[in-house]
Amino acid sequence: MADGKPHPRISIEEMRHRFNKAKYWDRLKAGELEEHSIVYHPKTIYPEVMQRHPGAVSVTSRYRVRTTGQDVAEVHYFRLPDGSVIPGKGPDPKLLFENGVWYHQEKATLRAKRLAEESRRPLWRRAWRRIRVMMGIYEARSCDAIANLQRRAGSLFAFRYACSQSAFCPA
C-alpha cells in the first residue's frame, strides 16, 4: 500500500455495496480467498458486544487471493470463542482494492459532516440519492445512464424525473 499514490475515500454505504457486490465473504468461505489476521484484540470498546456475546474478540484481517497472494480487502469483525462470526453480522470492510486502487472508508468526522449536510436537504432528494446508491448508479452523467436507471426502476416517471434533473437531457 505504500505506493505513493493517493487513496480515495468512499462512503461506508458505498464500501459495503462494493464489498457485497464482489462477494468477498462468500469467496472466503468457498476457499478462493484466504484470511490473514492483522490485529486481534481480546478487549473491545463496545460493551454491548461483550454483554450479548461473552468471550467475543475484535479482529482486523486482510483477505488475499489464494493463487496470487494479492490483498483485496481489509475487514473488521467480532469473532466468537468457537471461531465463528457473530450471527447476523458479516465483516465490516475498511479497505478495498479494485482496479489497482486502494479505496479507504471515509473518516468518521467527514461522514458526520456529510450526513449533517444531507439532513439539511429535502427528504425526497436524500431518498433519491440513496436509491441511486442502492441501484449502483452514483452519478448520472448522461441520458444513457438515466435510461439505465429507467430500465432498472421500470418506471417512466423515474426516467422523466431524472431527465428533468439532468443538464444533459433536452427534456
N, C-alpha and C positions, 0 to 999 in steps of 0.2 A: 504494500500500500504506500510505501514511501517513494512514489514515483515523481513527485514534484508537481503533479497536475492538480488543478482544483477539483474538489469532490462536491458535486451539487447536493443540496439538501432537498428532500421531498417530504411532504406531509406524512403523518403517521398513517392516515387512511390510504394514501396512495402507495406507501410502502407495503402495507398489509395486502392491498389489492394485487400488487405485483408479485408478492411472495406467494399468495394463494393461486394466482394465475399460472405461475411457473411450477406449482405443485411440489415445492421443495420438501415439505413434510412427508408427503406420500412417497416421493422419490427416496427419502432417507429410510422410510420403513420398508421399501422394496429392495434396498441394498444398493441402489445406484449411487447414492451419496454416503459418505462416512462422516461421523461426528468427531470433532476434536475439542475437548473441553479447554477453555482458556482460564476461566475463573470459577471457583467453587466456594460458595460462602455458606457455612452451616448456620450462621445467624442472618436473619433478614430484618430489614427495617419496616416490614409490613406485618404488624401484629395480627391482623385479621387472617392472614395466610397461616400463621403458626397456630392460631386458635382453631381453625377449621381442619387443618392438616398438620398435626404434631409430627415433628421429625422431617418436615419438608426442608429442602435446601435450595438456595438460589444458584442457578448455573448459567454461565455465559459460554457459548460454544460456537465454533465455526463448522459449517457444512462444506465438505470438499467433494469434488467429483472423484470417484474411486479410481478411474482409469488414468486421469491426468494429474491429479493432486491439486487442481485449481480450486481455491476458495471461491464459493459462490454466495455465501450468506453468513451473517453473524446474527445469532439469536439469543434471547434470554428466556428462561422458563424456570418453573419450580419443579424439582424432582422429589418424588416421594421416596421413603426408605426402600421400597421394593424395586426402585429403578424406573418406575413409570412416571408419566407427566400427570399433573393434577387433572382429574376428569373434567372435560368440557373446556379445558384451556390448552390451546396449542402454543407453540413457541412464538414469542414476540420478536419480529425481525428488527434489527438495529442497523445493519448494513446489507446492501445487495450489490452484487457485481453483475452488470448487464452490459453487453456490447462493449466490453473493455473499459467501463466506467464504474467506479465505486460510488454508490448512492448512500448518503448518510440520512438518518432520520433527523427531522428538524429539531432544533433545540427547544426546550420547554418554554423559555422566555419568548422566543419568536412565535411558537404555537399559541401562547396566551395572547400575544398582541394580535395575531391573525384572527383568532376566534373573537376577540373583542371588536375588531373592525367588522367582521362578518355579522356580529349580533346587531350592529347599527344598520345593516342593510334590511330592506323589506323581506318578510318571510318568504314570499314567492321566489325572490332572487336567490336566497340561500338554498331553498329546496331545489331550484333549477340546477345550481352548481353541484349539489350532492347527487342528483340524478345523473348528470353528465359524468361525474367521477365513477359512480357505480357501473355505468354502461361502458366505461373505458374511453369516453370522449372528453378530454380535458379542456381543450380549446378548439372550437370550430373555426378554422381559418379559411374555409371556402364553402361554396354551395355544395360541393361533393361531400364534405364532412357532415354538413347539415342534412343532406339527403340520406346519408348513412344513419344519422340519428332518427330520421323519419322512418326508415325501414325497420330499425330496431324497436322504436316505440310503437310502430304500427298505427300512427295517428297523423292525419293530415293537419290537425290543429298544431301538433308539436312542430311539424315542418314549417307551417306558416308563421308560427310564433318565432321559431329560431331564425327564419329568414328576416323577419321584421327587426330582429335584434342585431343582425349582421350587416356590416357596411359593404360586404362583398356581394350581397344579393340585390337584384334590382327591385324586389317586391316592396 
